[in-house]
Amino acid sequence: MRPYAGGCREEDLEELGLGFKHADYLLDCGDVIVVVEETGRPELEDVEKVENTINWLYSERGASSSRRILGVVHHTGRASAVLVKCLLSKTRGRVVYRAANCRTALEGILRELGLVVG
């Protein structure tokens, strides 16, 4: 992964022992939080992990509703139409869900938000 712009801080959620199914890591970039679940073949359970993590951010971390949150299922396998529809159906307001099928696609999403240098 390329260096993050604007002082983004990567946090490995596996190290926190959260006690629920959660995404793998997050990028805290001030006004934007990116929640990422890494997976091979994406399944609805991966979306649930991202959603659980976003709910945790609001309830336990006190994420402000003014912050934008991007939930990403980053996968190496093929995403089904059902998964893509599920991600689109969960997108509301300042919380957006996306799928990225390779490292380049994930970097592209982050670049759109101005979060990757280069």
N, CA, C and O atoms as CSV, one atom per row, in Angstrom:
chain,resi,resn,atom,element,x,y,z
A,1,MET,N,N,0.852,-1.178,0.000
A,1,MET,CA,C,0.000,0.000,0.000
A,1,MET,C,C,0.886,1.225,0.000
A,1,MET,O,O,1.919,1.260,0.669
A,2,ARG,N,N,0.484,2.208,-0.739
A,2,ARG,CA,C,1.230,3.462,-0.809
A,2,ARG,C,C,1.047,4.259,0.476
A,2,ARG,O,O,0.142,3.983,1.263
A,3,PRO,N,N,1.900,5.235,0.680
A,3,PRO,CA,C,1.757,6.085,1.877
A,3,PRO,C,C,0.424,6.820,1.858
A,3,PRO,O,O,-0.049,7.235,0.800
A,4,TYR,N,N,-0.167,6.976,3.012
A,4,TYR,CA,C,-1.435,7.676,3.123
A,4,TYR,C,C,-1.202,9.166,3.243
A,4,TYR,O,O,-0.223,9.610,3.843
A,5,ALA,N,N,-2.110,9.931,2.667
A,5,ALA,CA,C,-2.025,11.382,2.726
A,5,ALA,C,C,-2.696,11.895,3.994
A,5,ALA,O,O,-3.483,11.192,4.627
A,6,GLY,N,N,-2.373,13.116,4.345
A,6,GLY,CA,C,-3.093,13.820,5.394
A,6,GLY,C,C,-3.015,13.202,6.770
A,6,GLY,O,O,-3.921,13.405,7.579
A,7,GLY,N,N,-1.970,12.458,7.065
A,7,GLY,CA,C,-1.819,11.905,8.405
A,7,GLY,C,C,-2.780,10.782,8.746
A,7,GLY,O,O,-3.143,10.623,9.912
A,8,CYS,N,N,-3.198,10.004,7.772
A,8,CYS,CA,C,-4.065,8.851,8.050
A,8,CYS,C,C,-3.315,7.865,8.940
A,8,CYS,O,O,-2.117,7.637,8.775
A,9,ARG,N,N,-4.039,7.297,9.870
A,9,ARG,CA,C,-3.464,6.333,10.802
A,9,ARG,C,C,-4.145,4.988,10.589
A,9,ARG,O,O,-5.369,4.887,10.672
A,10,GLU,N,N,-3.342,3.943,10.310
A,10,GLU,CA,C,-3.883,2.596,10.125
A,10,GLU,C,C,-3.950,1.900,11.480
A,10,GLU,O,O,-3.004,1.956,12.265
A,11,GLU,N,N,-5.076,1.245,11.746
A,11,GLU,CA,C,-5.261,0.526,13.007
A,11,GLU,C,C,-5.689,-0.907,12.714
A,11,GLU,O,O,-6.724,-1.133,12.087
A,12,ASP,N,N,-4.899,-1.868,13.163
A,12,ASP,CA,C,-5.182,-3.292,12.987
A,12,ASP,C,C,-6.196,-3.700,14.049
A,12,ASP,O,O,-5.874,-3.732,15.237
A,13,LEU,N,N,-7.412,-4.009,13.627
A,13,LEU,CA,C,-8.485,-4.331,14.574
A,13,LEU,C,C,-8.328,-5.717,15.180
A,13,LEU,O,O,-8.911,-6.009,16.224
A,14,GLU,N,N,-7.546,-6.572,14.534
A,14,GLU,CA,C,-7.289,-7.918,15.070
A,14,GLU,C,C,-6.570,-7.830,16.410
A,14,GLU,O,O,-6.742,-8.697,17.267
A,15,GLU,N,N,-5.772,-6.792,16.591
A,15,GLU,CA,C,-4.982,-6.646,17.818
A,15,GLU,C,C,-5.809,-6.180,19.014
A,15,GLU,O,O,-5.340,-6.242,20.151
A,16,LEU,N,N,-7.035,-5.713,18.770
A,16,LEU,CA,C,-7.841,-5.147,19.853
A,16,LEU,C,C,-8.659,-6.180,20.625
A,16,LEU,O,O,-9.132,-5.887,21.723
A,17,GLY,N,N,-8.834,-7.383,20.074
A,17,GLY,CA,C,-9.637,-8.398,20.753
A,17,GLY,C,C,-11.051,-7.902,21.031
A,17,GLY,O,O,-11.493,-7.899,22.179
A,18,LEU,N,N,-11.748,-7.490,20.005
A,18,LEU,CA,C,-13.041,-6.828,20.164
A,18,LEU,C,C,-14.171,-7.741,20.640
A,18,LEU,O,O,-15.134,-7.249,21.228
A,19,GLY,N,N,-14.090,-9.035,20.410
A,19,GLY,CA,C,-15.124,-9.945,20.907
A,19,GLY,C,C,-16.349,-10.052,20.010
A,19,GLY,O,O,-17.376,-10.584,20.433
A,20,PHE,N,N,-16.260,-9.563,18.793
A,20,PHE,CA,C,-17.333,-9.736,17.814
A,20,PHE,C,C,-16.687,-9.820,16.434
A,20,PHE,O,O,-15.519,-9.471,16.264
A,21,LYS,N,N,-17.453,-10.283,15.455
A,21,LYS,CA,C,-16.921,-10.372,14.091
A,21,LYS,C,C,-16.778,-8.962,13.542
A,21,LYS,O,O,-17.749,-8.210,13.461
A,22,HIS,N,N,-15.538,-8.613,13.163
A,22,HIS,CA,C,-15.216,-7.249,12.760
A,22,HIS,C,C,-14.331,-7.245,11.531
A,22,HIS,O,O,-13.793,-8.277,11.130
A,23,ALA,N,N,-14.187,-6.073,10.941
A,23,ALA,CA,C,-13.291,-5.897,9.793
A,23,ALA,C,C,-11.846,-6.059,10.239
A,23,ALA,O,O,-11.561,-6.081,11.437
A,24,ASP,N,N,-10.941,-6.170,9.287
A,24,ASP,CA,C,-9.530,-6.403,9.599
A,24,ASP,C,C,-8.806,-5.155,10.083
A,24,ASP,O,O,-8.034,-5.218,11.040
A,25,TYR,N,N,-9.048,-4.020,9.431
A,25,TYR,CA,C,-8.357,-2.804,9.860
A,25,TYR,C,C,-9.155,-1.583,9.455
A,25,TYR,O,O,-10.107,-1.671,8.679
A,26,LEU,N,N,-8.754,-0.444,9.991
A,26,LEU,CA,C,-9.352,0.813,9.586
A,26,LEU,C,C,-8.280,1.858,9.380
A,26,LEU,O,O,-7.189,1.777,9.945
A,27,LEU,N,N,-8.606,2.829,8.572
A,27,LEU,CA,C,-7.759,3.995,8.356
A,27,LEU,C,C,-8.509,5.187,8.921
A,27,LEU,O,O,-9.602,5.517,8.459
A,28,ASP,N,N,-7.931,5.827,9.909
A,28,ASP,CA,C,-8.538,7.016,10.490
A,28,ASP,C,C,-7.853,8.222,9.871
A,28,ASP,O,O,-6.684,8.495,10.143
A,29,CYS,N,N,-8.583,8.932,9.044
A,29,CYS,CA,C,-8.014,10.040,8.274
A,29,CYS,C,C,-8.680,11.362,8.638
A,29,CYS,O,O,-8.870,12.223,7.779
A,30,GLY,N,N,-9.028,11.519,9.890
A,30,GLY,CA,C,-9.649,12.770,10.321
A,30,GLY,C,C,-11.123,12.807,9.990
A,30,GLY,O,O,-11.938,12.247,10.722
A,31,ASP,N,N,-11.478,13.463,8.890
A,31,ASP,CA,C,-12.882,13.586,8.497
A,31,ASP,C,C,-13.440,12.312,7.880
A,31,ASP,O,O,-14.654,12.162,7.744
A,32,VAL,N,N,-12.552,11.395,7.506
A,32,VAL,CA,C,-12.964,10.146,6.857
A,32,VAL,C,C,-12.368,8.968,7.607
A,32,VAL,O,O,-11.191,8.976,7.968
A,33,ILE,N,N,-13.205,7.943,7.839
A,33,ILE,CA,C,-12.729,6.668,8.386
A,33,ILE,C,C,-13.008,5.606,7.331
A,33,ILE,O,O,-14.129,5.494,6.835
A,34,VAL,N,N,-11.985,4.828,6.990
A,34,VAL,CA,C,-12.134,3.744,6.022
A,34,VAL,C,C,-12.019,2.427,6.774
A,34,VAL,O,O,-11.001,2.158,7.413
A,35,VAL,N,N,-13.069,1.600,6.698
A,35,VAL,CA,C,-13.111,0.300,7.356
A,35,VAL,C,C,-12.915,-0.758,6.275
A,35,VAL,O,O,-13.670,-0.793,5.303
A,36,VAL,N,N,-11.898,-1.632,6.434
A,36,VAL,CA,C,-11.553,-2.589,5.379
A,36,VAL,C,C,-11.593,-4.023,5.902
A,36,VAL,O,O,-10.982,-4.346,6.921
A,37,GLU,N,N,-12.320,-4.866,5.189
A,37,GLU,CA,C,-12.322,-6.310,5.418
A,37,GLU,C,C,-11.619,-6.953,4.231
A,37,GLU,O,O,-12.063,-6.818,3.091
A,38,GLU,N,N,-10.520,-7.652,4.502
A,38,GLU,CA,C,-9.762,-8.369,3.474
A,38,GLU,C,C,-10.309,-9.787,3.378
A,38,GLU,O,O,-10.504,-10.445,4.400
A,39,THR,N,N,-10.560,-10.267,2.153
A,39,THR,CA,C,-11.111,-11.600,1.991
A,39,THR,C,C,-10.750,-12.161,0.618
A,39,THR,O,O,-10.341,-11.425,-0.280
A,40,GLY,N,N,-10.904,-13.454,0.473
A,40,GLY,CA,C,-10.707,-14.094,-0.820
A,40,GLY,C,C,-11.974,-13.931,-1.638
A,40,GLY,O,O,-12.135,-12.954,-2.368
A,41,ARG,N,N,-12.866,-14.892,-1.510
A,41,ARG,CA,C,-14.163,-14.816,-2.189
A,41,ARG,C,C,-15.128,-14.078,-1.266
A,41,ARG,O,O,-15.420,-14.566,-0.174
A,42,PRO,N,N,-15.627,-12.922,-1.676
A,42,PRO,CA,C,-16.469,-12.130,-0.790
A,42,PRO,C,C,-17.839,-12.774,-0.558
A,42,PRO,O,O,-18.463,-13.308,-1.475
A,43,GLU,N,N,-18.277,-12.703,0.684
A,43,GLU,CA,C,-19.574,-13.246,1.073
A,43,GLU,C,C,-20.312,-12.208,1.899
A,43,GLU,O,O,-19.728,-11.213,2.328
A,44,LEU,N,N,-21.595,-12.443,2.117
A,44,LEU,CA,C,-22.396,-11.500,2.892
A,44,LEU,C,C,-21.860,-11.344,4.313
A,44,LEU,O,O,-22.031,-10.286,4.919
A,45,GLU,N,N,-21.221,-12.369,4.851
A,45,GLU,CA,C,-20.623,-12.283,6.184
A,45,GLU,C,C,-19.537,-11.199,6.234
A,45,GLU,O,O,-19.332,-10.571,7.273
A,46,ASP,N,N,-18.856,-10.984,5.129
A,46,ASP,CA,C,-17.834,-9.935,5.073
A,46,ASP,C,C,-18.471,-8.552,5.194
A,46,ASP,O,O,-17.921,-7.665,5.848
A,47,VAL,N,N,-19.618,-8.374,4.569
A,47,VAL,CA,C,-20.359,-7.117,4.686
A,47,VAL,C,C,-20.803,-6.917,6.132
A,47,VAL,O,O,-20.738,-5.811,6.668
A,48,GLU,N,N,-21.255,-8.004,6.751
A,48,GLU,CA,C,-21.679,-7.944,8.156
A,48,GLU,C,C,-20.521,-7.513,9.060
A,48,GLU,O,O,-20.721,-6.731,9.990
A,49,LYS,N,N,-19.323,-8.014,8.798
A,49,LYS,CA,C,-18.154,-7.621,9.596
A,49,LYS,C,C,-17.887,-6.121,9.472
A,49,LYS,O,O,-17.591,-5.454,10.463
A,50,VAL,N,N,-17.991,-5.602,8.263
A,50,VAL,CA,C,-17.784,-4.169,8.047
A,50,VAL,C,C,-18.871,-3.378,8.777
A,50,VAL,O,O,-18.586,-2.386,9.448
A,51,GLU,N,N,-20.098,-3.825,8.639
A,51,GLU,CA,C,-21.218,-3.135,9.294
A,51,GLU,C,C,-21.083,-3.168,10.819
A,51,GLU,O,O,-21.323,-2.158,11.482
A,52,ASN,N,N,-20.703,-4.316,11.376
A,52,ASN,CA,C,-20.477,-4.423,12.828
A,52,ASN,C,C,-19.411,-3.430,13.283
A,52,ASN,O,O,-19.550,-2.792,14.327
A,53,THR,N,N,-18.365,-3.308,12.503
A,53,THR,CA,C,-17.274,-2.391,12.850
A,53,THR,C,C,-17.741,-0.939,12.798
A,53,THR,O,O,-17.383,-0.140,13.663
A,54,ILE,N,N,-18.526,-0.600,11.802
A,54,ILE,CA,C,-19.056,0.768,11.695
A,54,ILE,C,C,-19.955,1.067,12.890
A,54,ILE,O,O,-19.873,2.151,13.467
A,55,ASN,N,N,-20.811,0.122,13.267
A,55,ASN,CA,C,-21.673,0.312,14.447
A,55,ASN,C,C,-20.833,0.493,15.702
A,55,ASN,O,O,-21.161,1.318,16.554
A,56,TRP,N,N,-19.748,-0.275,15.823
A,56,TRP,CA,C,-18.829,-0.154,16.961
A,56,TRP,C,C,-18.181,1.229,16.991
A,56,TRP,O,O,-18.018,1.824,18.056
A,57,LEU,N,N,-17.814,1.731,15.821
A,57,LEU,CA,C,-17.211,3.069,15.758
A,57,LEU,C,C,-18.159,4.124,16.335
A,57,LEU,O,O,-17.731,5.018,17.066
A,58,TYR,N,N,-19.433,4.014,16.006
A,58,TYR,CA,C,-20.411,4.972,16.519
A,58,TYR,C,C,-20.682,4.775,18.011
A,58,TYR,O,O,-20.742,5.746,18.765
A,59,SER,N,N,-20.845,3.524,18.435
A,59,SER,CA,C,-21.243,3.283,19.828
A,59,SER,C,C,-20.092,3.324,20.822
A,59,SER,O,O,-20.254,3.863,21.917
A,60,GLU,N,N,-18.937,2.770,20.473
A,60,GLU,CA,C,-17.830,2.665,21.426
A,60,GLU,C,C,-16.734,3.704,21.218
A,60,GLU,O,O,-16.070,4.105,22.173
A,61,ARG,N,N,-16.545,4.132,20.003
A,61,ARG,CA,C,-15.486,5.102,19.713
A,61,ARG,C,C,-16.021,6.516,19.587
A,61,ARG,O,O,-15.252,7.468,19.461
A,62,GLY,N,N,-17.335,6.653,19.620
A,62,GLY,CA,C,-17.933,7.981,19.552
A,62,GLY,C,C,-17.702,8.697,18.239
A,62,GLY,O,O,-17.531,9.916,18.214
A,63,ALA,N,N,-17.695,7.938,17.133
A,63,ALA,CA,C,-17.522,8.560,15.820
A,63,ALA,C,C,-18.668,9.536,15.584
A,63,ALA,O,O,-19.838,9.181,15.725
A,64,SER,N,N,-18.330,10.726,15.237
A,64,SER,CA,C,-19.312,11.784,14.995
A,64,SER,C,C,-20.061,11.510,13.700
A,64,SER,O,O,-19.488,11.001,12.737
A,65,SER,N,N,-21.337,11.848,13.682
A,65,SER,CA,C,-22.123,11.668,12.465
A,65,SER,C,C,-21.681,12.621,11.362
A,65,SER,O,O,-22.104,12.478,10.214
A,66,SER,N,N,-20.830,13.595,11.700
A,66,SER,CA,C,-20.314,14.499,10.673
A,66,SER,C,C,-19.129,13.889,9.922
A,66,SER,O,O,-18.737,14.393,8.870
A,67,ARG,N,N,-18.556,12.803,10.460
A,67,ARG,CA,C,-17.437,12.134,9.773
A,67,ARG,C,C,-17.985,11.205,8.705
A,67,ARG,O,O,-19.018,10.560,8.887
A,68,ARG,N,N,-17.285,11.152,7.605
A,68,ARG,CA,C,-17.654,10.254,6.517
A,68,ARG,C,C,-17.033,8.893,6.788
A,68,ARG,O,O,-15.873,8.812,7.192
A,69,ILE,N,N,-17.791,7.821,6.572
A,69,ILE,CA,C,-17.270,6.469,6.776
A,69,ILE,C,C,-17.421,5.694,5.480
A,69,ILE,O,O,-18.489,5.672,4.867
A,70,LEU,N,N,-16.326,5.058,5.074
A,70,LEU,CA,C,-16.310,4.222,3.884
A,70,LEU,C,C,-16.017,2.798,4.327
A,70,LEU,O,O,-14.958,2.522,4.891
A,71,GLY,N,N,-16.956,1.893,4.071
A,71,GLY,CA,C,-16.769,0.478,4.370
A,71,GLY,C,C,-16.400,-0.253,3.096
A,71,GLY,O,O,-17.130,-0.187,2.107
A,72,VAL,N,N,-15.260,-0.960,3.110
A,72,VAL,CA,C,-14.765,-1.621,1.901
A,72,VAL,C,C,-14.576,-3.110,2.144
A,72,VAL,O,O,-13.918,-3.517,3.102
A,73,VAL,N,N,-15.160,-3.920,1.265
A,73,VAL,CA,C,-14.853,-5.346,1.224
A,73,VAL,C,C,-13.814,-5.499,0.119
A,73,VAL,O,O,-14.121,-5.396,-1.068
A,74,HIS,N,N,-12.563,-5.749,0.545
A,74,HIS,CA,C,-11.447,-5.865,-0.390
A,74,HIS,C,C,-11.222,-7.349,-0.652
A,74,HIS,O,O,-10.827,-8.087,0.250
A,75,HIS,N,N,-11.472,-7.788,-1.885
A,75,HIS,CA,C,-11.475,-9.223,-2.181
A,75,HIS,C,C,-10.584,-9.557,-3.361
A,75,HIS,O,O,-10.265,-8.707,-4.193
A,76,THR,N,N,-10.190,-10.831,-3.407
A,76,THR,CA,C,-9.404,-11.316,-4.535
A,76,THR,C,C,-10.256,-12.185,-5.461
A,76,THR,O,O,-9.907,-12.369,-6.627
A,77,GLY,N,N,-11.351,-12.714,-4.961
A,77,GLY,CA,C,-12.254,-13.531,-5.770
A,77,GLY,C,C,-13.341,-12.683,-6.404
A,77,GLY,O,O,-13.385,-11.466,-6.228
A,78,ARG,N,N,-14.203,-13.338,-7.133
A,78,ARG,CA,C,-15.285,-12.643,-7.837
A,78,ARG,C,C,-16.427,-12.312,-6.891
A,78,ARG,O,O,-16.851,-13.153,-6.098
A,79,ALA,N,N,-16.925,-11.083,-6.976
A,79,ALA,CA,C,-18.060,-10.646,-6.158
A,79,ALA,C,C,-19.361,-10.973,-6.886
A,79,ALA,O,O,-19.483,-10.747,-8.090
A,80,SER,N,N,-20.317,-11.499,-6.154
A,80,SER,CA,C,-21.615,-11.818,-6.744
A,80,SER,C,C,-22.463,-10.556,-6.863
A,80,SER,O,O,-22.199,-9.550,-6.205
A,81,ALA,N,N,-23.474,-10.626,-7.704
A,81,ALA,CA,C,-24.401,-9.508,-7.852
A,81,ALA,C,C,-25.144,-9.258,-6.542
A,81,ALA,O,O,-25.464,-8.115,-6.216
A,82,VAL,N,N,-25.415,-10.315,-5.799
A,82,VAL,CA,C,-26.112,-10.182,-4.506
A,82,VAL,C,C,-25.262,-9.360,-3.541
A,82,VAL,O,O,-25.786,-8.499,-2.834
A,83,LEU,N,N,-23.960,-9.617,-3.507
A,83,LEU,CA,C,-23.070,-8.867,-2.622
A,83,LEU,C,C,-23.041,-7.393,-3.006
A,83,LEU,O,O,-23.122,-6.521,-2.141
A,84,VAL,N,N,-22.926,-7.117,-4.282
A,84,VAL,CA,C,-22.880,-5.730,-4.747
A,84,VAL,C,C,-24.186,-5.013,-4.401
A,84,VAL,O,O,-24.157,-3.867,-3.953
A,85,LYS,N,N,-25.334,-5.674,-4.604
A,85,LYS,CA,C,-26.627,-5.076,-4.251
A,85,LYS,C,C,-26.720,-4.834,-2.749
A,85,LYS,O,O,-27.264,-3.820,-2.312
A,86,CYS,N,N,-26.191,-5.763,-1.964
A,86,CYS,CA,C,-26.196,-5.609,-0.512
A,86,CYS,C,C,-25.398,-4.377,-0.105
A,86,CYS,O,O,-25.851,-3.596,0.731
A,87,LEU,N,N,-24.216,-4.195,-0.687
A,87,LEU,CA,C,-23.383,-3.033,-0.389
A,87,LEU,C,C,-24.109,-1.735,-0.763
A,87,LEU,O,O,-24.102,-0.771,0.002
A,88,LEU,N,N,-24.723,-1.719,-1.926
A,88,LEU,CA,C,-25.449,-0.525,-2.367
A,88,LEU,C,C,-26.632,-0.223,-1.461
A,88,LEU,O,O,-26.915,0.941,-1.179
A,89,SER,N,N,-27.328,-1.265,-1.000
A,89,SER,CA,C,-28.509,-1.054,-0.155
A,89,SER,C,C,-28.145,-0.493,1.214
A,89,SER,O,O,-28.970,0.167,1.845
A,90,LYS,N,N,-26.932,-0.742,1.680
A,90,LYS,CA,C,-26.499,-0.266,2.995
A,90,LYS,C,C,-25.938,1.154,2.951
A,90,LYS,O,O,-25.783,1.791,3.993
A,91,THR,N,N,-25.634,1.649,1.764
A,91,THR,CA,C,-25.089,3.000,1.615
A,91,THR,C,C,-26.170,4.027,1.918
A,91,THR,O,O,-27.209,4.085,1.261
A,92,ARG,N,N,-25.885,4.843,2.945
A,92,ARG,CA,C,-26.837,5.875,3.351
A,92,ARG,C,C,-26.077,7.072,3.898
A,92,ARG,O,O,-25.188,6.931,4.738
A,93,GLY,N,N,-26.432,8.229,3.418
A,93,GLY,CA,C,-25.863,9.457,3.963
A,93,GLY,C,C,-24.346,9.485,3.895
A,93,GLY,O,O,-23.755,9.399,2.819
A,94,ARG,N,N,-23.726,9.605,5.064
A,94,ARG,CA,C,-22.269,9.739,5.143
A,94,ARG,C,C,-21.568,8.396,5.282
A,94,ARG,O,O,-20.350,8.357,5.457
A,95,VAL,N,N,-22.316,7.284,5.209
A,95,VAL,CA,C,-21.729,5.943,5.266
A,95,VAL,C,C,-21.894,5.295,3.897
A,95,VAL,O,O,-23.011,5.084,3.424
A,96,VAL,N,N,-20.755,4.982,3.268
A,96,VAL,CA,C,-20.751,4.414,1.921
A,96,VAL,C,C,-20.058,3.059,1.964
A,96,VAL,O,O,-19.009,2.910,2.591
A,97,TYR,N,N,-20.647,2.076,1.294
A,97,TYR,CA,C,-20.063,0.738,1.203
A,97,TYR,C,C,-19.606,0.503,-0.224
A,97,TYR,O,O,-20.308,0.847,-1.175
A,98,ARG,N,N,-18.413,-0.091,-0.371
A,98,ARG,CA,C,-17.863,-0.382,-1.690
A,98,ARG,C,C,-17.166,-1.740,-1.668
A,98,ARG,O,O,-16.803,-2.255,-0.610
A,99,ALA,N,N,-16.990,-2.304,-2.859
A,99,ALA,CA,C,-16.187,-3.513,-3.029
A,99,ALA,C,C,-14.980,-3.127,-3.878
A,99,ALA,O,O,-15.094,-2.317,-4.799
A,100,ALA,N,N,-13.836,-3.702,-3.569
A,100,ALA,CA,C,-12.615,-3.487,-4.345
A,100,ALA,C,C,-12.011,-4.849,-4.618
A,100,ALA,O,O,-11.743,-5.606,-3.685
A,101,ASN,N,N,-11.792,-5.169,-5.882
A,101,ASN,CA,C,-11.369,-6.523,-6.227
A,101,ASN,C,C,-9.878,-6.710,-6.368
A,101,ASN,O,O,-9.433,-7.802,-6.722
A,102,CYS,N,N,-9.089,-5.684,-6.104
A,102,CYS,CA,C,-7.641,-5.847,-6.130
A,102,CYS,C,C,-7.011,-4.654,-5.422
A,102,CYS,O,O,-7.694,-3.682,-5.102
A,103,ARG,N,N,-5.724,-4.733,-5.183
A,103,ARG,CA,C,-5.019,-3.653,-4.480
A,103,ARG,C,C,-5.149,-2.342,-5.258
A,103,ARG,O,O,-5.309,-1.279,-4.658
A,104,THR,N,N,-5.081,-2.413,-6.588
A,104,THR,CA,C,-5.191,-1.218,-7.412
A,104,THR,C,C,-6.565,-0.574,-7.264
A,104,THR,O,O,-6.673,0.651,-7.203
A,105,ALA,N,N,-7.620,-1.394,-7.204
A,105,ALA,CA,C,-8.978,-0.857,-7.032
A,105,ALA,C,C,-9.127,-0.193,-5.668
A,105,ALA,O,O,-9.756,0.859,-5.558
A,106,LEU,N,N,-8.557,-0.795,-4.630
A,106,LEU,CA,C,-8.616,-0.201,-3.302
A,106,LEU,C,C,-7.869,1.135,-3.295
A,106,LEU,O,O,-8.368,2.116,-2.744
A,107,GLU,N,N,-6.704,1.180,-3.890
A,107,GLU,CA,C,-5.953,2.433,-3.970
A,107,GLU,C,C,-6.730,3.484,-4.766
A,107,GLU,O,O,-6.682,4.670,-4.440
A,108,GLY,N,N,-7.437,3.057,-5.798
A,108,GLY,CA,C,-8.250,3.984,-6.587
A,108,GLY,C,C,-9.360,4.609,-5.758
A,108,GLY,O,O,-9.620,5.808,-5.870
A,109,ILE,N,N,-10.015,3.810,-4.929
A,109,ILE,CA,C,-11.065,4.317,-4.051
A,109,ILE,C,C,-10.460,5.326,-3.070
A,109,ILE,O,O,-11.025,6.396,-2.845
A,110,LEU,N,N,-9.325,4.984,-2.497
A,110,LEU,CA,C,-8.672,5.885,-1.544
A,110,LEU,C,C,-8.180,7.163,-2.237
A,110,LEU,O,O,-8.212,8.248,-1.655
A,111,ARG,N,N,-7.727,7.019,-3.480
A,111,ARG,CA,C,-7.256,8.185,-4.240
A,111,ARG,C,C,-8.421,9.138,-4.510
A,111,ARG,O,O,-8.258,10.356,-4.435
A,112,GLU,N,N,-9.613,8.578,-4.829
A,112,GLU,CA,C,-10.799,9.411,-5.058
A,112,GLU,C,C,-11.078,10.304,-3.855
A,112,GLU,O,O,-11.550,11.431,-4.006
A,113,LEU,N,N,-10.788,9.801,-2.674
A,113,LEU,CA,C,-11.016,10.549,-1.431
A,113,LEU,C,C,-9.819,11.419,-1.047
A,113,LEU,O,O,-9.861,12.146,-0.054
A,114,GLY,N,N,-8.743,11.335,-1.852
A,114,GLY,CA,C,-7.551,12.118,-1.561
A,114,GLY,C,C,-6.743,11.531,-0.407
A,114,GLY,O,O,-6.043,12.264,0.292
A,115,LEU,N,N,-6.834,10.212,-0.199
A,115,LEU,CA,C,-6.185,9.582,0.950
A,115,LEU,C,C,-4.918,8.815,0.608
A,115,LEU,O,O,-4.271,8.274,1.505
A,116,VAL,N,N,-4.546,8.752,-0.674
A,116,VAL,CA,C,-3.314,8.062,-1.068
A,116,VAL,C,C,-2.435,9.053,-1.817
A,116,VAL,O,O,-2.909,9.813,-2.662
A,117,VAL,N,N,-1.163,9.031,-1.496
A,117,VAL,CA,C,-0.190,9.890,-2.155
A,117,VAL,C,C,0.282,9.183,-3.423
A,117,VAL,O,O,0.570,7.987,-3.387
A,118,GLY,N,N,0.364,9.901,-4.543
A,118,GLY,CA,C,0.920,9.332,-5.762
A,118,GLY,C,C,-0.073,8.808,-6.739
A,118,GLY,O,O,0.307,8.309,-7.798
